[in-house]
Amino acid sequence: MTEAPSYTISFYYRKILVPIDGSETSLRALHVAVDIAQRYGSKVVVVYAKPKNTELGEDPIIKAKERLKETPVNITYKYIEFDPRNDSASSALLREILEEGYDLVVIGARGKSLFGEINIGSTTLAVVVNAPTSVFIVR
């Protein structure tokens, strides 16, 4: 028998942001966020920070939708664009967090980095250090 969710915890995690880039780590983070949402009745927003004027090889949002097509959770998918000449994915994500009022960010430790020995990627590190909310890192 499972216990009913705590109302206190449900209040803490009403709106969860999950930045994805199509990497396995980001998709694992998405599954963790969905599990939290199922337990606490949270809304999940999946975001891909896309550099302006670039073509997507494999769309991470489509990849995420395929993985979650049978999931009974309130999930919204969103693209946010940034100008790579004077902006970054991390600053675009931080603006999203501030403007939309997320309660939790669930993020993969590193994305599609070419350096497999790196434990935490630069985007994740920037979000962890600067986010005004709780951040859950998935390895």
N, CA, C and O atoms as a GROMACS GRO file, in nm:
protein
  556
    1MET      N    1   0.084  -0.117   0.000
    1MET     CA    2   0.000   0.000   0.000
    1MET      C    3   0.089   0.124   0.000
    1MET      O    4   0.182   0.134   0.080
    2THR      N    5   0.061   0.219  -0.089
    2THR     CA    6   0.141   0.341  -0.095
    2THR      C    7   0.072   0.453  -0.020
    2THR      O    8  -0.051   0.462  -0.015
    3GLU      N    9   0.154   0.538   0.039
    3GLU     CA   10   0.101   0.652   0.113
    3GLU      C   11   0.059   0.761   0.016
    3GLU      O   12   0.114   0.774  -0.093
    4ALA      N   13  -0.038   0.840   0.058
    4ALA     CA   14  -0.078   0.956  -0.020
    4ALA      C   15   0.036   1.058  -0.016
    4ALA      O   16   0.109   1.065   0.082
    5PRO      N   17   0.049   1.136  -0.123
    5PRO     CA   18   0.157   1.236  -0.123
    5PRO      C   19   0.138   1.338  -0.011
    5PRO      O   20   0.026   1.374   0.025
    6SER      N   21   0.249   1.384   0.040
    6SER     CA   22   0.246   1.488   0.143
    6SER      C   23   0.205   1.619   0.077
    6SER      O   24   0.258   1.654  -0.029
    7TYR      N   25   0.113   1.692   0.138
    7TYR     CA   26   0.071   1.820   0.083
    7TYR      C   27   0.186   1.920   0.086
    7TYR      O   28   0.195   2.006  -0.002
    8THR      N   29   0.271   1.911   0.186
    8THR     CA   30   0.386   2.001   0.194
    8THR      C   31   0.478   1.980   0.075
    8THR      O   32   0.517   2.076   0.008
    9ILE      N   33   0.514   1.856   0.048
    9ILE     CA   34   0.602   1.825  -0.066
    9ILE      C   35   0.533   1.862  -0.196
    9ILE      O   36   0.598   1.915  -0.287
   10SER      N   37   0.406   1.837  -0.209
   10SER     CA   38   0.332   1.872  -0.330
   10SER      C   39   0.341   2.021  -0.357
   10SER      O   40   0.350   2.063  -0.473
   11PHE      N   41   0.339   2.101  -0.253
   11PHE     CA   42   0.349   2.246  -0.268
   11PHE      C   43   0.488   2.286  -0.316
   11PHE      O   44   0.500   2.379  -0.396
   12TYR      N   45   0.592   2.218  -0.269
   12TYR     CA   46   0.728   2.251  -0.308
   12TYR      C   47   0.758   2.224  -0.455
   12TYR      O   48   0.840   2.292  -0.516
   13TYR      N   49   0.691   2.126  -0.512
   13TYR     CA   50   0.724   2.082  -0.648
   13TYR      C   51   0.606   2.094  -0.744
   13TYR      O   52   0.579   2.001  -0.820
   14ARG      N   53   0.538   2.206  -0.743
   14ARG     CA   54   0.422   2.224  -0.831
   14ARG      C   55   0.460   2.231  -0.978
   14ARG      O   56   0.390   2.176  -1.063
   15LYS      N   57   0.571   2.299  -1.009
   15LYS     CA   58   0.610   2.322  -1.148
   15LYS      C   59   0.758   2.286  -1.164
   15LYS      O   60   0.845   2.346  -1.101
   16ILE      N   61   0.784   2.186  -1.249
   16ILE     CA   62   0.919   2.132  -1.266
   16ILE      C   63   0.969   2.161  -1.407
   16ILE      O   64   0.901   2.132  -1.506
   17LEU      N   65   1.089   2.219  -1.417
   17LEU     CA   66   1.153   2.243  -1.546
   17LEU      C   67   1.252   2.132  -1.574
   17LEU      O   68   1.331   2.095  -1.487
   18VAL      N   69   1.249   2.078  -1.696
   18VAL     CA   70   1.346   1.977  -1.737
   18VAL      C   71   1.411   2.023  -1.868
   18VAL      O   72   1.351   2.007  -1.975
   19PRO      N   73   1.532   2.078  -1.861
   19PRO     CA   74   1.604   2.113  -1.984
   19PRO      C   75   1.655   1.985  -2.050
   19PRO      O   76   1.713   1.899  -1.983
   20ILE      N   77   1.635   1.973  -2.180
   20ILE     CA   78   1.686   1.855  -2.250
   20ILE      C   79   1.767   1.898  -2.371
   20ILE      O   80   1.750   2.007  -2.424
   21ASP      N   81   1.856   1.808  -2.414
   21ASP     CA   82   1.933   1.832  -2.536
   21ASP      C   83   1.937   1.706  -2.623
   21ASP      O   84   2.008   1.702  -2.724
   22GLY      N   85   1.861   1.605  -2.584
   22GLY     CA   86   1.858   1.481  -2.660
   22GLY      C   87   1.956   1.376  -2.609
   22GLY      O   88   1.952   1.261  -2.654
   23SER      N   89   2.043   1.413  -2.517
   23SER     CA   90   2.139   1.317  -2.463
   23SER      C   91   2.066   1.219  -2.371
   23SER      O   92   1.959   1.249  -2.319
   24GLU      N   93   2.127   1.104  -2.351
   24GLU     CA   94   2.067   1.004  -2.261
   24GLU      C   95   2.055   1.057  -2.119
   24GLU      O   96   1.958   1.026  -2.049
   25THR      N   97   2.152   1.136  -2.076
   25THR     CA   98   2.147   1.191  -1.941
   25THR      C   99   2.028   1.286  -1.925
   25THR      O  100   1.960   1.283  -1.822
   26SER      N  101   2.002   1.368  -2.024
   26SER     CA  102   1.888   1.459  -2.014
   26SER      C  103   1.756   1.382  -2.019
   26SER      O  104   1.659   1.423  -1.955
   27LEU      N  105   1.751   1.275  -2.094
   27LEU     CA  106   1.628   1.194  -2.100
   27LEU      C  107   1.608   1.116  -1.970
   27LEU      O  108   1.494   1.091  -1.931
   28ARG      N  109   1.717   1.076  -1.904
   28ARG     CA  110   1.705   1.014  -1.771
   28ARG      C  111   1.650   1.115  -1.672
   28ARG      O  112   1.566   1.082  -1.588
   29ALA      N  113   1.698   1.239  -1.681
   29ALA     CA  114   1.646   1.346  -1.594
   29ALA      C  115   1.497   1.365  -1.618
   29ALA      O  116   1.421   1.390  -1.524
   30LEU      N  117   1.455   1.354  -1.740
   30LEU     CA  118   1.313   1.367  -1.773
   30LEU      C  119   1.231   1.258  -1.705
   30LEU      O  120   1.123   1.285  -1.652
   31HIS      N  121   1.281   1.135  -1.705
   31HIS     CA  122   1.210   1.026  -1.639
   31HIS      C  123   1.203   1.046  -1.487
   31HIS      O  124   1.102   1.012  -1.425
   32VAL      N  125   1.308   1.102  -1.430
   32VAL     CA  126   1.307   1.132  -1.286
   32VAL      C  127   1.201   1.239  -1.257
   32VAL      O  128   1.125   1.226  -1.162
   33ALA      N  129   1.198   1.342  -1.339
   33ALA     CA  130   1.099   1.450  -1.320
   33ALA      C  131   0.957   1.397  -1.333
   33ALA      O  132   0.869   1.438  -1.257
   34VAL      N  133   0.933   1.308  -1.428
   34VAL     CA  134   0.800   1.250  -1.446
   34VAL      C  135   0.762   1.168  -1.324
   34VAL      O  136   0.646   1.170  -1.281
   35ASP      N  137   0.857   1.095  -1.268
   35ASP     CA  138   0.830   1.017  -1.148
   35ASP      C  139   0.792   1.109  -1.031
   35ASP      O  140   0.697   1.080  -0.958
   36ILE      N  141   0.865   1.218  -1.014
   36ILE     CA  142   0.832   1.315  -0.910
   36ILE      C  143   0.692   1.372  -0.934
   36ILE      O  144   0.612   1.384  -0.841
   37ALA      N  145   0.664   1.407  -1.058
   37ALA     CA  146   0.533   1.464  -1.093
   37ALA      C  147   0.419   1.367  -1.066
   37ALA      O  148   0.313   1.408  -1.019
   38GLN      N  149   0.440   1.240  -1.094
   38GLN     CA  150   0.336   1.141  -1.067
   38GLN      C  151   0.310   1.129  -0.918
   38GLN      O  152   0.195   1.112  -0.876
   39ARG      N  153   0.413   1.138  -0.839
   39ARG     CA  154   0.398   1.124  -0.693
   39ARG      C  155   0.336   1.247  -0.628
   39ARG      O  156   0.262   1.235  -0.531
   40TYR      N  157   0.365   1.366  -0.682
   40TYR     CA  158   0.324   1.489  -0.614
   40TYR      C  159   0.228   1.576  -0.694
   40TYR      O  160   0.198   1.688  -0.653
   41GLY      N  161   0.181   1.528  -0.808
   41GLY     CA  162   0.084   1.604  -0.886
   41GLY      C  163   0.142   1.728  -0.951
   41GLY      O  164   0.071   1.827  -0.971
   42SER      N  165   0.268   1.725  -0.984
   42SER     CA  166   0.337   1.841  -1.043
   42SER      C  167   0.310   1.853  -1.192
   42SER      O  168   0.271   1.757  -1.259
   43LYS      N  169   0.334   1.973  -1.242
   43LYS     CA  170   0.332   1.999  -1.386
   43LYS      C  171   0.478   1.998  -1.432
   43LYS      O  172   0.564   2.056  -1.366
   44VAL      N  173   0.506   1.932  -1.544
   44VAL     CA  174   0.642   1.924  -1.598
   44VAL      C  175   0.648   2.006  -1.726
   44VAL      O  176   0.563   1.993  -1.814
   45VAL      N  177   0.751   2.089  -1.736
   45VAL     CA  178   0.776   2.166  -1.858
   45VAL      C  179   0.912   2.122  -1.912
   45VAL      O  180   1.015   2.140  -1.847
   46VAL      N  181   0.910   2.064  -2.031
   46VAL     CA  182   1.032   2.017  -2.096
   46VAL      C  183   1.078   2.127  -2.192
   46VAL      O  184   1.001   2.172  -2.277
   47VAL      N  185   1.203   2.170  -2.177
   47VAL     CA  186   1.253   2.283  -2.255
   47VAL      C  187   1.380   2.245  -2.330
   47VAL      O  188   1.469   2.178  -2.276
   48TYR      N  189   1.385   2.288  -2.455
   48TYR     CA  190   1.508   2.277  -2.532
   48TYR      C  191   1.554   2.418  -2.567
   48TYR      O  192   1.482   2.491  -2.635
   49ALA      N  193   1.672   2.456  -2.520
   49ALA     CA  194   1.730   2.587  -2.551
   49ALA      C  195   1.804   2.574  -2.683
   49ALA      O  196   1.908   2.509  -2.692
   50LYS      N  197   1.750   2.638  -2.786
   50LYS     CA  198   1.800   2.622  -2.923
   50LYS      C  199   1.868   2.750  -2.970
   50LYS      O  200   1.810   2.858  -2.960
   51PRO      N  201   1.991   2.739  -3.021
   51PRO     CA  202   2.056   2.858  -3.079
   51PRO      C  203   1.976   2.906  -3.201
   51PRO      O  204   1.932   2.825  -3.283
   52LYS      N  205   1.957   3.038  -3.213
   52LYS     CA  206   1.884   3.094  -3.327
   52LYS      C  207   1.954   3.060  -3.457
   52LYS      O  208   2.077   3.047  -3.463
   53ASN      N  209   1.874   3.045  -3.561
   53ASN     CA  210   1.923   3.022  -3.697
   53ASN      C  211   2.007   2.895  -3.711
   53ASN      O  212   2.101   2.891  -3.791
   54THR      N  213   1.974   2.792  -3.635
   54THR     CA  214   2.042   2.664  -3.651
   54THR      C  215   1.938   2.558  -3.683
   54THR      O  216   1.824   2.564  -3.638
   55GLU      N  217   1.980   2.463  -3.759
   55GLU     CA  218   1.893   2.351  -3.795
   55GLU      C  219   1.910   2.240  -3.692
   55GLU      O  220   2.021   2.212  -3.647
   56LEU      N  221   1.801   2.177  -3.657
   56LEU     CA  222   1.807   2.064  -3.565
   56LEU      C  223   1.836   1.938  -3.644
   56LEU      O  224   1.768   1.910  -3.743
   57GLY      N  225   1.935   1.862  -3.602
   57GLY     CA  226   1.960   1.732  -3.663
   57GLY      C  227   1.850   1.637  -3.618
   57GLY      O  228   1.765   1.595  -3.697
   58GLU      N  229   1.854   1.606  -3.492
   58GLU     CA  230   1.751   1.523  -3.431
   58GLU      C  231   1.685   1.608  -3.322
   58GLU      O  232   1.752   1.651  -3.228
   59ASP      N  233   1.556   1.631  -3.335
   59ASP     CA  234   1.485   1.720  -3.243
   59ASP      C  235   1.468   1.654  -3.106
   59ASP      O  236   1.401   1.551  -3.095
   60PRO      N  237   1.527   1.712  -3.001
   60PRO     CA  238   1.519   1.653  -2.867
   60PRO      C  239   1.376   1.649  -2.812
   60PRO      O  240   1.341   1.559  -2.736
   61ILE      N  241   1.293   1.745  -2.851
   61ILE     CA  242   1.155   1.747  -2.803
   61ILE      C  243   1.077   1.628  -2.860
   61ILE      O  244   1.000   1.564  -2.788
   62ILE      N  245   1.097   1.599  -2.987
   62ILE     CA  246   1.030   1.483  -3.048
   62ILE      C  247   1.078   1.355  -2.981
   62ILE      O  248   0.998   1.265  -2.954
   63LYS      N  249   1.207   1.347  -2.953
   63LYS     CA  250   1.264   1.231  -2.884
   63LYS      C  251   1.199   1.214  -2.746
   63LYS      O  252   1.164   1.102  -2.707
   64ALA      N  253   1.182   1.324  -2.674
   64ALA     CA  254   1.120   1.320  -2.541
   64ALA      C  255   0.973   1.278  -2.550
   64ALA      O  256   0.927   1.197  -2.470
   65LYS      N  257   0.901   1.332  -2.647
   65LYS     CA  258   0.759   1.297  -2.664
   65LYS      C  259   0.743   1.148  -2.692
   65LYS      O  260   0.650   1.085  -2.641
   66GLU      N  261   0.832   1.093  -2.773
   66GLU     CA  262   0.826   0.950  -2.804
   66GLU      C  263   0.844   0.866  -2.678
   66GLU      O  264   0.776   0.766  -2.659
   67ARG      N  265   0.937   0.908  -2.594
   67ARG     CA  266   0.964   0.832  -2.470
   67ARG      C  267   0.849   0.841  -2.370
   67ARG      O  268   0.832   0.751  -2.288
   68LEU      N  269   0.772   0.948  -2.376
   68LEU     CA  270   0.669   0.972  -2.274
   68LEU      C  271   0.526   0.964  -2.326
   68LEU      O  272   0.434   1.014  -2.261
   69LYS      N  273   0.506   0.904  -2.442
   69LYS     CA  274   0.373   0.907  -2.503
   69LYS      C  275   0.264   0.840  -2.419
   69LYS      O  276   0.147   0.872  -2.435
   70GLU      N  277   0.299   0.749  -2.332
   70GLU     CA  278   0.200   0.680  -2.248
   70GLU      C  279   0.195   0.734  -2.105
   70GLU      O  280   0.129   0.676  -2.020
   71THR      N  281   0.263   0.843  -2.079
   71THR     CA  282   0.274   0.895  -1.943
   71THR      C  283   0.154   0.981  -1.904
   71THR      O  284   0.121   1.075  -1.976
   72PRO      N  285   0.088   0.949  -1.793
   72PRO     CA  286  -0.030   1.025  -1.751
   72PRO      C  287   0.005   1.144  -1.662
   72PRO      O  288  -0.049   1.159  -1.552
   73VAL      N  289   0.096   1.230  -1.709
   73VAL     CA  290   0.139   1.346  -1.633
   73VAL      C  291   0.117   1.470  -1.719
   73VAL      O  292   0.123   1.463  -1.841
   74ASN      N  293   0.090   1.582  -1.654
   74ASN     CA  294   0.072   1.709  -1.723
   74ASN      C  295   0.209   1.759  -1.771
   74ASN      O  296   0.287   1.812  -1.693
   75ILE      N  297   0.237   1.740  -1.902
   75ILE     CA  298   0.367   1.777  -1.959
   75ILE      C  299   0.346   1.878  -2.071
   75ILE      O  300   0.261   1.861  -2.158
   76THR      N  301   0.427   1.984  -2.067
   76THR     CA  302   0.428   2.086  -2.171
   76THR      C  303   0.568   2.085  -2.232
   76THR      O  304   0.667   2.069  -2.162
   77TYR      N  305   0.573   2.104  -2.364
   77TYR     CA  306   0.701   2.106  -2.435
   77TYR      C  307   0.722   2.246  -2.491
   77TYR      O  308   0.629   2.309  -2.541
   78LYS      N  309   0.847   2.294  -2.481
   78LYS     CA  310   0.873   2.433  -2.516
   78LYS      C  311   1.014   2.449  -2.574
   78LYS      O  312   1.110   2.390  -2.524
   79TYR      N  313   1.024   2.530  -2.681
   79TYR     CA  314   1.154   2.568  -2.735
   79TYR      C  315   1.182   2.711  -2.689
   79TYR      O  316   1.094   2.796  -2.693
   80ILE      N  317   1.304   2.736  -2.646
   80ILE     CA  318   1.345   2.874  -2.620
   80ILE      C  319   1.469   2.900  -2.704
   80ILE      O  320   1.562   2.819  -2.706
   81GLU      N  321   1.470   3.011  -2.774
   81GLU     CA  322   1.582   3.043  -2.861
   81GLU      C  323   1.673   3.147  -2.795
   81GLU      O  324   1.627   3.234  -2.721
   82PHE      N  325   1.800   3.136  -2.825
   82PHE     CA  326   1.898   3.234  -2.778
   82PHE      C  327   1.995   3.263  -2.890
   82PHE      O  328   2.018   3.180  -2.978
   83ASP      N  329   2.054   3.383  -2.887
   83ASP     CA  330   2.153   3.424  -2.987
   83ASP      C  331   2.291   3.381  -2.938
   83ASP      O  332   2.341   3.439  -2.841
   84PRO      N  333   2.354   3.283  -3.001
   84PRO     CA  334   2.482   3.232  -2.951
   84PRO      C  335   2.598   3.332  -2.959
   84PRO      O  336   2.703   3.309  -2.901
   85ARG      N  337   2.578   3.443  -3.031
   85ARG     CA  338   2.684   3.544  -3.039
   85ARG      C  339   2.700   3.622  -2.908
   85ARG      O  340   2.810   3.666  -2.875
   86ASN      N  341   2.589   3.638  -2.834
   86ASN     CA  342   2.599   3.715  -2.710
   86ASN      C  343   2.516   3.655  -2.596
   86ASN      O  344   2.482   3.725  -2.501
   87ASP      N  345   2.484   3.528  -2.606
   87ASP     CA  346   2.401   3.461  -2.506
   87ASP      C  347   2.442   3.314  -2.501
   87ASP      O  348   2.523   3.269  -2.583
   88SER      N  349   2.388   3.240  -2.406
   88SER     CA  350   2.420   3.097  -2.394
   88SER      C  351   2.295   3.020  -2.356
   88SER      O  352   2.194   3.078  -2.314
   89ALA      N  353   2.302   2.889  -2.370
   89ALA     CA  354   2.189   2.804  -2.330
   89ALA      C  355   2.161   2.820  -2.181
   89ALA      O  356   2.045   2.824  -2.140
   90SER      N  357   2.266   2.829  -2.100
   90SER     CA  358   2.245   2.840  -1.956
   90SER      C  359   2.177   2.971  -1.918
   90SER      O  360   2.089   2.972  -1.832
   91SER      N  361   2.215   3.082  -1.980
   91SER     CA  362   2.149   3.208  -1.947
   91SER      C  363   2.005   3.208  -1.997
   91SER      O  364   1.918   3.267  -1.932
   92ALA      N  365   1.978   3.144  -2.110
   92ALA     CA  366   1.840   3.132  -2.159
   92ALA      C  367   1.757   3.049  -2.061
   92ALA      O  368   1.641   3.081  -2.034
   93LEU      N  369   1.816   2.942  -2.009
   93LEU     CA  370   1.745   2.859  -1.911
   93LEU      C  371   1.722   2.934  -1.781
   93LEU      O  372   1.615   2.923  -1.721
   94LEU      N  373   1.819   3.011  -1.737
   94LEU     CA  374   1.804   3.088  -1.614
   94LEU      C  375   1.695   3.194  -1.629
   94LEU      O  376   1.618   3.218  -1.536
   95ARG      N  377   1.688   3.258  -1.744
   95ARG     CA  378   1.578   3.354  -1.770
   95ARG      C  379   1.444   3.284  -1.763
   95ARG      O  380   1.349   3.336  -1.704
   96GLU      N  381   1.436   3.166  -1.823
   96GLU     CA  382   1.312   3.086  -1.821
   96GLU      C  383   1.272   3.054  -1.676
   96GLU      O  384   1.156   3.067  -1.640
   97ILE      N  385   1.368   3.013  -1.596
   97ILE     CA  386   1.342   2.979  -1.455
   97ILE      C  387   1.287   3.101  -1.381
   97ILE      O  388   1.188   3.092  -1.308
   98LEU      N  389   1.352   3.215  -1.400
   98LEU     CA  390   1.310   3.338  -1.331
   98LEU      C  391   1.173   3.387  -1.377
   98LEU      O  392   1.088   3.422  -1.296
   99GLU      N  393   1.153   3.390  -1.508
   99GLU     CA  394   1.030   3.447  -1.564
   99GLU      C  395   0.908   3.359  -1.541
   99GLU      O  396   0.797   3.410  -1.523
  100GLU      N  397   0.927   3.228  -1.540
  100GLU     CA  398   0.812   3.137  -1.532
  100GLU      C  399   0.788   3.080  -1.393
  100GLU      O  400   0.688   3.011  -1.371
  101GLY      N  401   0.877   3.106  -1.299
  101GLY     CA  402   0.855   3.066  -1.161
  101GLY      C  403   0.852   2.916  -1.135
  101GLY      O  404   0.753   2.865  -1.082
  102TYR      N  405   0.957   2.847  -1.171
  102TYR     CA  406   0.965   2.703  -1.147
  102TYR      C  407   1.002   2.676  -1.003
  102TYR      O  408   1.072   2.754  -0.939
  103ASP      N  409   0.952   2.564  -0.951
  103ASP     CA  410   0.982   2.523  -0.814
  103ASP      C  411   1.101   2.429  -0.806
  103ASP      O  412   1.165   2.417  -0.702
  104LEU      N  413   1.130   2.362  -0.917
  104LEU     CA  414   1.237   2.263  -0.920
  104LEU      C  415   1.288   2.252  -1.063
  104LEU      O  416   1.211   2.259  -1.159
  105VAL      N  417   1.418   2.234  -1.076
  105VAL     CA  418   1.480   2.204  -1.206
  105VAL      C  419   1.542   2.066  -1.194
  105VAL      O  420   1.620   2.040  -1.102
  106VAL      N  421   1.508   1.977  -1.286
  106VAL     CA  422   1.569   1.844  -1.291
  106VAL      C  423   1.650   1.841  -1.420
  106VAL      O  424   1.595   1.850  -1.530
  107ILE      N  425   1.781   1.828  -1.405
  107ILE     CA  426   1.871   1.844  -1.519
  107ILE      C  427   1.976   1.733  -1.520
  107ILE      O  428   2.020   1.688  -1.414
  108GLY      N  429   2.015   1.691  -1.639
  108GLY     CA  430   2.122   1.593  -1.653
  108GLY      C  431   2.256   1.655  -1.618
  108GLY      O  432   2.277   1.774  -1.642
  109ALA      N  433   2.346   1.576  -1.561
  109ALA     CA  434   2.476   1.626  -1.518
  109ALA      C  435   2.557   1.683  -1.634
  109ALA      O  436   2.628   1.783  -1.619
  110ARG      N  437   2.546   1.620  -1.748
  110ARG     CA  438   2.615   1.672  -1.866
  110ARG      C  439   2.538   1.628  -1.990
  110ARG      O  440   2.470   1.526  -1.991
  111GLY      N  441   2.552   1.708  -2.093
  111GLY     CA  442   2.478   1.681  -2.216
  111GLY      C  443   2.561   1.606  -2.318
  111GLY      O  444   2.622   1.504  -2.288
  112LYS      N  445   2.562   1.660  -2.437
  112LYS     CA  446   2.628   1.594  -2.548
  112LYS      C  447   2.774   1.637  -2.561
  112LYS      O  448   2.824   1.654  -2.673
  113SER      N  449   2.841   1.654  -2.450
  113SER     CA  450   2.981   1.695  -2.449
  113SER      C  451   3.067   1.589  -2.515
  113SER      O  452   3.040   1.469  -2.506
  114LEU      N  453   3.171   1.634  -2.582
  114LEU     CA  454   3.263   1.540  -2.645
  114LEU      C  455   3.359   1.479  -2.544
  114LEU      O  456   3.424   1.378  -2.572
  115PHE      N  457   3.367   1.539  -2.425
  115PHE     CA  458   3.461   1.493  -2.324
  115PHE      C  459   3.388   1.406  -2.222
  115PHE      O  460   3.325   1.458  -2.130
  116GLY      N  461   3.397   1.276  -2.238
  116GLY     CA  462   3.327   1.181  -2.152
  116GLY      C  463   3.373   1.180  -2.008
  116GLY      O  464   3.301   1.134  -1.920
  117GLU      N  465   3.494   1.231  -1.983
  117GLU     CA  466   3.545   1.229  -1.846
  117GLU      C  467   3.496   1.347  -1.762
  117GLU      O  468   3.524   1.353  -1.643
  118ILE      N  469   3.426   1.441  -1.822
  118ILE     CA  470   3.372   1.556  -1.747
  118ILE      C  471   3.253   1.509  -1.665
  118ILE      O  472   3.161   1.445  -1.717
  119ASN      N  473   3.254   1.540  -1.534
  119ASN     CA  474   3.146   1.497  -1.445
  119ASN      C  475   3.023   1.585  -1.453
  119ASN      O  476   2.911   1.536  -1.440
  120ILE      N  477   3.042   1.713  -1.475
  120ILE     CA  478   2.928   1.804  -1.485
  120ILE      C  479   2.957   1.905  -1.596
  120ILE      O  480   3.064   1.965  -1.602
  121GLY      N  481   2.860   1.922  -1.683
  121GLY     CA  482   2.877   2.011  -1.797
  121GLY      C  483   2.863   2.158  -1.759
  121GLY      O  484   2.814   2.191  -1.651
  122SER      N  485   2.908   2.245  -1.849
  122SER     CA  486   2.908   2.388  -1.821
  122SER      C  487   2.766   2.444  -1.806
  122SER      O  488   2.743   2.531  -1.722
  123THR      N  489   2.673   2.397  -1.886
  123THR     CA  490   2.535   2.446  -1.876
  123THR      C  491   2.475   2.406  -1.743
  123THR      O  492   2.414   2.488  -1.674
  124THR      N  493   2.492   2.281  -1.706
  124THR     CA  494   2.440   2.234  -1.577
  124THR      C  495   2.504   2.308  -1.461
  124THR      O  496   2.436   2.349  -1.368
  125LEU      N  497   2.634   2.326  -1.467
  125LEU     CA  498   2.704   2.397  -1.360
  125LEU      C  499   2.653   2.540  -1.346
  125LEU      O  500   2.630   2.587  -1.234
  126ALA      N  501   2.634   2.609  -1.458
  126ALA     CA  502   2.583   2.747  -1.453
  126ALA      C  503   2.443   2.752  -1.394
  126ALA      O  504   2.411   2.844  -1.319
  127VAL      N  505   2.359   2.655  -1.428
  127VAL     CA  506   2.222   2.652  -1.374
  127VAL      C  507   2.226   2.624  -1.224
  127VAL      O  508   2.156   2.690  -1.147
  128VAL      N  509   2.306   2.526  -1.183
  128VAL     CA  510   2.315   2.491  -1.041
  128VAL      C  511   2.362   2.611  -0.958
  128VAL      O  512   2.305   2.639  -0.852
  129VAL      N  513   2.464   2.679  -1.004
  129VAL     CA  514   2.522   2.790  -0.928
  129VAL      C  515   2.429   2.911  -0.923
  129VAL      O  516   2.425   2.982  -0.822
  130ASN      N  517   2.354   2.936  -1.031
  130ASN     CA  518   2.279   3.061  -1.042
  130ASN      C  519   2.128   3.051  -1.027
  130ASN      O  520   2.061   3.153  -1.014
  131ALA      N  521   2.072   2.931  -1.028
  131ALA     CA  522   1.926   2.917  -1.021
  131ALA      C  523   1.875   2.958  -0.882
  131ALA      O  524   1.936   2.924  -0.781
  132PRO      N  525   1.764   3.030  -0.879
  132PRO     CA  526   1.706   3.072  -0.751
  132PRO      C  527   1.614   2.966  -0.691
  132PRO      O  528   1.538   2.995  -0.598
  133THR      N  529   1.620   2.846  -0.742
  133THR     CA  530   1.533   2.739  -0.697
  133THR      C  531   1.612   2.610  -0.679
  133THR      O  532   1.731   2.605  -0.712
  134SER      N  533   1.549   2.507  -0.629
  134SER     CA  534   1.617   2.379  -0.610
  134SER      C  535   1.651   2.316  -0.746
  134SER      O  536   1.574   2.325  -0.841
  135VAL      N  537   1.767   2.252  -0.751
  135VAL     CA  538   1.811   2.185  -0.873
  135VAL      C  539   1.847   2.042  -0.837
  135VAL      O  540   1.924   2.018  -0.744
  136PHE      N  541   1.790   1.947  -0.911
  136PHE     CA  542   1.814   1.805  -0.892
  136PHE      C  543   1.898   1.760  -1.010
  136PHE      O  544   1.852   1.767  -1.124
  137ILE      N  545   2.022   1.715  -0.985
  137ILE     CA  546   2.113   1.672  -1.091
  137ILE      C  547   2.106   1.521  -1.107
  137ILE      O  548   2.118   1.447  -1.009
  138VAL      N  549   2.086   1.477  -1.230
  138VAL     CA  550   2.079   1.334  -1.260
  138VAL      C  551   2.205   1.296  -1.336
  138VAL      O  552   2.240   1.359  -1.435
  139ARG      N  553   2.272   1.192  -1.288
  139ARG     CA  554   2.396   1.147  -1.354
  139ARG      C  555   2.368   1.027  -1.441
  139ARG      O  556   2.460   0.975  -1.505
   0.00000   0.00000   0.00000
